[in-house]
Each structure stands twice: as structure tokens, then as C-alpha cells.
């Protein structure tokens, strides 16, 4: 090809994505002989907003930065995704043009043509009808692109494939079906014709193999013309039985080499319930032309699309933190004074700091559901490109806090010297805590060349590690500095026991606030909130990512970078058209 640009078209289930993936793998395997060739990357095109990214290279750079954060640790630094996209070092394999709304498809065609240079390479997949409408809407085709479309499978070819999947002596019913297919029946004419219409696509062949051949099911039902009057009814039947068949034929295994066997046994009804809810959630509301809302199941977007982190949830989180700090402060101050009289000062002090910490956390949680995942990389090697600690901002914040503390202490402490001392200690505590928090977060979130987050499960684990490490290290450091400063200050102006009580309140306040609010990646925190809410509502299991990983191993989902998709768009559409599954009742122990 003079210009390596290819459009792979076809109807539903004709193997467009499979062909694109096979081509991608072959291009990768042959790169050792052509190292100057661009690197092919599979990218779902359904989330491309051409108004936000008016050039393909801009959208490509944003996806690379999100899906492959280790790129930012190369010699190009943080601009690596932009440079790779702009200089043509990436061959984008844009899968699923048909998954965009009608108007968006035409906009993508126009944007791609506007973005391509003379040497840029490209692969696009989509359904024939939708590509034709996109070309008509754009008034242009993809420049210099070769378009290919597979023919439907001949019944004899389908029969030959099925015979190779069956035992040497498949039985009389299978012999009748295979001989009928080999005779090239008219599609839709009788049970054999209906079967020929279904097996005319690779998807139909796979469904038949997975549902009837692999579990050794009785194929006699396929001859029931009253039950399956047309191909759509038979295909729906195969989709209905697919989940049970895959679970029955793939028993659990903990061996790392068993990539296509789940880690635990699942109830088929529960799997159908959860996947049905997720399919409905991804599909509805549909766009005006009937296109599903999205095909991408990104674990970090679930909280935002389900609107899980509501103001009520954030207010509840803030109140829990405020009441916890106020209770600890009251009890600690009461123990220091022997609860004679009631520690009103400790209660007021705890409420003041507790409400402040609660408001900070509630305010910070507003963006948790919209934040992309990060990852913690604590290796000491490969840090030449990592940011250094920058304590100046922390010290400036501490200075402002110290001044506020001087004013507050002036109303409760008679001595100006004691008020200044308290303010100075508080400033030092806040400065050290915030300086370490921001510095460590930036250091830990910076990628190294070995850091990768290329699958949904590894992306989720990496962000979980980041959040836990950040909460423990930053929270404990902030608690230590804040607690020591508060204890020393209160101990100097009052008794040592009172100093310990105040120090404990300081430690809890600074520790919780810094541990939860620091950093720029809190996707795992939002994931916890949405999974707890869905589990309480009976919509999903509590350990959703483990469930999705098993669904992927079973072949019900596929992974595209850090995003899950249903194995086939037809499967998502089928599950989404079923009645919305009601919440399950939680079983009593």
C-alpha cells in the first residue's frame, strides 16, 4: 500500500475487531525488522469528542497519557505522549466507528482527514451501513484508505468448521444438521436455513460452539422450527444460554497459566444479573439515533456515571470525620482534666478542628469521581525525571495557618508570648505536614520506565496502592508533626496532660485531612463509594473488580488497555434489552 490506511467494514459479528487485533499483533511481531515503523495501538473510538479534541493527534496524546502513564518517564518526559502522537510514531487502530452517534461519525471522518499528513498510517473498523452514512454526512471518504469487507460464510464452510470442533462420531442429530448445512440451504428456510443464517458470521459460529458443542449439549432443540422461527430468535437463545455454558465449561483455577478460567465459581444467575445491570447502565440513556451511551466499562468512571459521590455522601463523610475528631478531643481533654468540670473547651476545640477537616475532605471529594487513576511507584531507581520535594508552598500555607492560630489563641490565651508560640508551632506543623504531603504525592505519582497500567485490574491495583500508601505515609507524617507541635504548644501554656490531649486532636485532624485530601488521583476512593452503594442496593458484588476479571477470563468481557468492554456489542445490546434486573436480596449469613 502506498499509504498504509485501512478501513475494515462488515456487519455485526463478522470479525472486524478480531481482524484488526490480528493485524496489530502481526505488525508488532514484525517490528524487530522495521524498528522505524510506528507502534500500533488499539483504541476505542467511541469516547472521541471532536469538539474537545479537534485534531486526532490531540485525542491520541490524551489517550496515551491515560492508558500508558509509563510513557511520561521516557527521555521525552511528560511530553512523550504528545511528541509520539504528533510525530507519527503511533499507528492508531480506531475500533468501533459505528458506536458513535450519527453526527459524531461524520465529524470523526472530517477530523481524521484534517489531521492526517502525507505519511500518517491508520486503521479504522466499523459497520458498513454506519460508515456509509458517516461518509455521506462528511461529504468525503477517508483519504487514500483501502476499504475491505468480508463475505458471509458459506454454509458448507460453517459445516466444515463445526465438524472439526465435534468428536469423530458426533451423533445422528449433529450429522443431520451438518449434512443439511453442507447442502447449502436457503437462509431462513426451515430450521437448517435458520441455522445457516446464524452461522454465516464468526460470532454465530462461536456462539453455537460455546453453547452446544463445548458443554456437549443436546442439539435437538435447534430443529424446533416453532421455537426458533428466525435467526434473531435463535441468536437470542444462544446469548441467553451463553453465560451458563461458559461457567459450566470453565471451572475455577488458581494456576497463573490458566488465563481463560475464572478464579472462583460464580452463580450463572448472579452473573447474568450483574452483567445485565452493567449493560443497561452503559447503554441507557441512548443517543437520539439509538446509539448506546457507551461501550467502555472504565472502573474509574463508574462513580461519575452512577452519580455515586453525591452531596449527601460528601456531607456524611465530612460529618463522620468531624464527629470523630470532636469525640476524640472531648474524651482526651476530659481525661486530662478528670472530667471535672465537663470538657467544654475540648468539645469546642474538637468541633472547630473536626468541622474544618470535614469540610476540607467534603470539598476535596467533589472531584474524586472525575479523577483518572494513578499509581504508586516507590522504587528508588529510575527517578531522574521525577519531581523534587517543594516545601515552599507548604511553608507558606503553614505561615498563614500560624497567623490564624495566633489570632485564635489570643482570644483563649492571656499571654501574647504564649499565643505567638502556639502560632509558630502550628505554622511549623502545618508547613511540614503539607510540604511532605504534596511533595510525596508528586514523587509517588510520577511514573518510572518500568511502571505500567495496561489492563483494568493492574490499573485498579496501582491506584489502590497509591491511595493506601499515600494515606498511610502522608497521614502518619502529618499526624506526627501536627501532634508534636500541638502537644508542645499546649504543654507549655498549660499542663503536660492537657498538652497530650491537644496533641492527639492535632494528630487526628492533620493525619486524616492530609491522608485523604493530598494528591491528584482518588479514583479508588470513588470506586469504594460506588461499589459499596451498588452492593447495598443488590446491583453488584462487593468485590466488583474481581468479578469483572473473572468475567473477562470467561470470555464475556474483553480488555482494551485499562477499559473493559463486552465481548461483543451484540451481547451488550442483548443484555441491555432484557428487563432491568431488580435488586437482589442479600442472603442472610
Residue pairs with C-beta under 8 A, 6 or more apart in sequence:
1 146
2 144
3 118
3 119
3 121
3 144
3 145
4 91
4 121
4 122
5 116
5 120
5 121
5 122
5 123
5 142
5 143
5 144
5 145
5 146
6 23
6 122
6 123
6 124
6 145
6 146
6 147
6 148
7 123
7 124
7 125
7 126
7 131
7 142
7 145
7 146
7 147
7 148
8 16
8 19
8 20
8 123
8 124
8 125
8 126
8 148
8 149
9 16
9 125
9 126
9 127
9 128
9 131
9 147
9 148
9 149
10 16
10 127
10 128
10 149
10 150
11 127
11 128
11 201
12 127
12 201
12 203
12 569
12 570
13 201
13 202
13 203
13 204
13 568
13 570
14 150
14 152
14 201
14 202
14 203
15 150
15 201
15 202
15 203
16 95
16 125
16 126
16 127
17 95
17 96
17 125
18 202
19 125
19 150
20 42
20 93
20 95
20 123
20 125
21 42
23 40
23 93
23 123
24 40
24 42
24 93
24 123
27 37
27 40
27 91
28 39
28 40
30 37
31 37
31 39
37 91
38 88
38 89
38 90
38 91
38 121
39 89
39 90
39 91
40 90
40 91
40 92
40 93
40 123
41 64
41 90
41 91
41 92
41 93
42 93
42 95
42 560
42 561
43 60
43 63
43 92
43 93
43 94
43 95
43 560
43 561
44 95
44 96
44 99
44 295
44 296
44 560
44 563
44 565
45 94
45 95
45 96
45 97
45 99
45 100
45 108
45 124
46 96
46 99
46 100
46 294
46 295
46 296
47 294
47 296
48 59
48 100
48 104
48 108
49 59
50 104
50 107
50 108
50 110
50 111
52 59
53 59
53 62
54 111
54 114
55 111
55 114
55 115
56 92
56 111
56 112
56 115
56 116
57 82
57 85
57 86
57 115
58 85
60 81
60 85
60 90
60 92
61 81
61 82
61 84
61 85
61 86
62 81
64 71
64 81
64 84
64 85
64 90
65 71
65 72
65 81
66 372
66 562
67 453
67 454
67 561
67 562
68 81
68 452
68 453
68 454
68 561
69 374
69 375
69 447
69 451
69 453
70 447
70 448
70 449
70 450
70 451
70 452
70 453
71 80
71 81
71 84
71 447
72 78
72 80
72 81
72 446
72 447
73 382
73 385
73 446
73 447
73 448
73 449
73 451
74 80
74 449
76 83
76 84
77 385
83 89
84 90
88 117
88 119
88 120
88 121
91 121
91 122
91 123
92 122
92 123
93 123
93 125
94 122
94 123
94 124
94 125
95 125
95 560
96 125
96 126
96 295
96 569
97 105
97 108
97 124
97 125
97 126
97 127
97 130
97 131
97 134
98 105
98 126
98 127
98 129
98 130
98 131
99 291
99 292
99 295
99 569
100 108
100 291
101 287
101 288
101 289
101 291
102 130
102 133
102 134
102 137
102 289
102 291
103 137
105 126
105 130
105 131
105 133
105 134
105 137
106 133
106 134
106 135
106 136
106 137
106 138
107 138
108 134
109 134
109 135
109 137
109 138
109 140
109 141
109 142
110 138
110 140
112 122
112 124
112 142
113 138
113 140
113 142
113 143
116 122
116 143
122 142
122 145
124 142
124 145
126 134
128 149
135 141
152 200
152 201
153 199
153 200
153 201
153 202
153 205
154 184
155 181
155 182
155 183
155 184
155 185
155 196
155 199
155 200
156 181
156 182
156 184
158 181
158 196
158 199
158 200
158 205
159 178
159 179
159 181
159 182
160 182
161 205
162 174
162 177
162 178
162 181
162 199
162 205
162 208
162 209
162 213
163 170
163 178
165 209
165 213
166 174
166 178
166 213
170 178
173 218
173 219
173 220
173 223
174 219
176 223
177 192
177 195
177 219
177 222
177 223
180 192
180 195
181 192
181 195
181 196
181 199
184 196
185 192
185 193
185 196
186 193
187 193
187 194
187 196
187 197
187 200
187 231
188 194
188 197
188 230
188 231
190 225
191 222
191 223
191 224
191 225
191 228
194 225
194 228
194 229
194 230
194 231
194 234
195 208
195 222
195 234
197 231
198 204
198 207
198 208
198 231
198 234
198 235
198 238
199 205
199 208
203 568
203 570
204 235
204 238
207 235
207 238
207 239
207 242
208 238
210 242
210 245
210 246
210 249
210 555
211 217
211 238
211 241
211 242
211 245
212 219
212 222
214 245
214 249
215 245
215 248
215 249
217 245
221 227
222 228
222 234
227 233
227 237
228 234
228 237
235 570
236 574
239 570
239 571
239 574
239 575
242 556
242 571
243 268
243 271
243 272
243 275
243 556
244 268
246 554
246 555
246 556
247 262
247 265
247 266
247 268
247 271
247 554
250 260
250 261
250 262
250 553
250 554
250 555
251 261
251 265
252 261
252 262
252 263
252 264
252 265
253 261
253 262
253 263
254 263
259 553
260 553
260 554
260 555
261 553
262 550
262 551
262 553
262 554
263 546
263 549
263 550
263 553
264 546
264 550
266 547
266 550
270 541
270 584
271 551
271 556
272 575
272 581
273 581
273 584
274 539
274 540
274 541
274 547
275 551
275 556
275 566
275 575
276 575
276 576
276 578
276 580
276 581
277 539
277 540
277 580
277 581
278 297
278 540
279 566
279 571
279 572
279 573
279 575
279 576
280 575
280 576
280 580
280 581
281 305
281 306
282 292
282 293
282 294
282 295
282 296
282 297
282 572
282 576
283 292
283 293
283 572
283 573
283 576
284 293
284 576
285 293
286 292
286 293
287 293
292 569
292 572
292 573
292 576
295 565
295 566
295 569
295 572
296 560
296 563
296 564
296 565
297 548
297 557
297 563
297 564
297 565
297 566
298 456
298 562
298 563
298 564
299 373
299 456
299 459
299 460
299 523
299 527
299 544
299 545
299 548
299 562
299 564
300 371
300 372
300 373
300 459
300 463
300 523
300 526
300 527
302 308
302 527
302 530
303 309
303 368
303 369
303 523
303 526
303 527
303 529
303 530
304 369
304 370
304 526
306 530
306 533
306 534
308 369
308 526
308 529
308 530
308 533
308 534
309 365
309 366
309 368
309 369
309 526
309 529
309 530
313 365
313 529
314 362
314 365
314 366
315 362
317 358
317 361
317 362
317 365
318 355
318 358
318 359
318 361
318 362
319 358
320 358
321 354
321 357
321 358
321 361
321 512
322 351
322 354
322 355
322 357
322 358
323 354
324 354
324 508
324 512
325 350
325 353
325 354
325 357
325 358
325 505
325 508
325 509
325 512
326 347
326 350
326 351
326 354
327 350
328 350
328 504
328 505
328 508
329 346
329 347
329 349
329 350
329 351
329 353
329 354
329 501
329 504
329 505
329 508
330 343
330 346
330 347
330 350
331 346
332 346
332 500
332 501
332 502
332 504
332 505
333 343
333 345
333 346
333 347
333 349
333 350
333 498
333 501
333 502
333 505
334 342
334 343
334 346
335 497
335 501
336 343
336 495
336 497
336 498
336 500
336 501
337 343
337 497
337 498
345 412
346 501
346 505
349 502
349 505
350 505
353 505
353 506
353 509
354 509
356 509
357 509
357 512
357 513
360 513
360 517
361 512
361 513
361 516
361 517
364 516
364 517
364 522
365 522
365 525
367 522
368 522
368 523
368 525
368 526
368 529
369 526
369 530
371 520
371 521
371 522
371 523
371 526
372 521
372 523
373 453
373 459
373 460
373 462
373 463
373 521
373 523
373 524
373 562
374 445
374 462
374 463
374 466
374 519
374 520
374 521
374 523
375 445
375 447
375 451
375 453
375 459
375 462
375 463
375 465
375 466
375 521
376 444
376 445
376 462
376 465
376 466
376 469
376 470
377 444
377 446
377 447
377 448
377 450
377 451
378 444
378 469
379 448
379 450
381 448
382 448
382 449
382 450
383 443
383 446
383 448
385 446
386 443
386 446
386 448
387 442
387 443
387 446
388 439
388 443
389 435
389 436
389 439
389 440
389 443
390 435
390 438
390 439
390 442
391 431
391 432
391 435
391 436
391 439
392 435
393 434
393 435
393 438
394 430
394 431
394 432
394 433
394 434
394 435
394 436
394 437
394 438
394 439
395 431
395 435
396 431
397 430
397 431
397 434
398 426
398 427
398 428
398 429
398 430
398 431
398 432
398 434
398 435
399 427
399 431
401 426
401 427
401 430
401 431
402 423
402 424
402 426
402 427
402 428
402 430
403 423
403 427
404 423
405 422
405 423
405 426
405 427
406 419
406 420
406 422
406 423
409 418
409 419
409 422
409 423
410 416
410 419
413 419
413 422
413 493
415 493
418 492
418 493
421 489
421 492
421 493
422 489
422 490
422 493
425 485
425 486
425 488
425 489
426 485
426 486
426 489
428 481
428 485
429 481
429 482
429 484
429 485
429 486
429 506
429 510
430 482
430 510
432 477
432 481
433 477
433 478
433 481
433 482
433 510
433 514
434 478
434 514
436 474
436 477
436 478
436 481
437 474
437 477
437 478
437 514
437 518
437 519
438 518
440 470
440 473
440 474
440 477
440 518
441 470
441 474
441 518
441 519
441 520
444 466
444 469
444 470
444 519
445 466
445 519
445 520
445 521
451 462
452 458
453 459
453 462
453 463
453 562
454 561
454 562
455 559
455 561
455 562
456 545
456 548
456 549
456 552
456 559
456 562
456 563
456 564
457 545
457 548
457 549
458 562
459 562
460 524
460 527
460 545
463 521
463 523
463 524
464 524
466 519
466 521
466 524
467 521
467 522
467 524
467 525
470 515
470 518
470 519
471 515
471 516
472 515
474 514
474 515
474 518
475 511
475 512
475 514
475 515
475 516
476 511
476 515
477 514
478 510
478 511
478 513
478 514
478 515
479 507
479 508
479 510
479 511
480 507
481 510
482 506
482 507
482 509
482 510
482 511
483 503
483 504
483 506
483 507
483 510
484 503
485 503
485 506
486 499
486 502
486 503
486 505
486 506
486 507
487 499
487 500
487 502
487 503
487 504
487 506
488 499
488 503
489 499
489 502
490 498
490 499
490 501
490 502
490 503
491 498
491 499
491 500
492 499
516 525
527 544
531 540
531 542
531 543
531 544
532 542
534 540
534 544
535 541
535 542
537 583
538 582
538 583
538 584
538 585
538 586
539 583
539 584
540 547
541 547
548 557
548 564
551 557
552 558
552 559
552 564
555 567
556 566
556 567
556 571
557 564
557 565
557 566
557 567
558 564
558 565
558 566
558 567
559 565
565 572
566 572
566 575
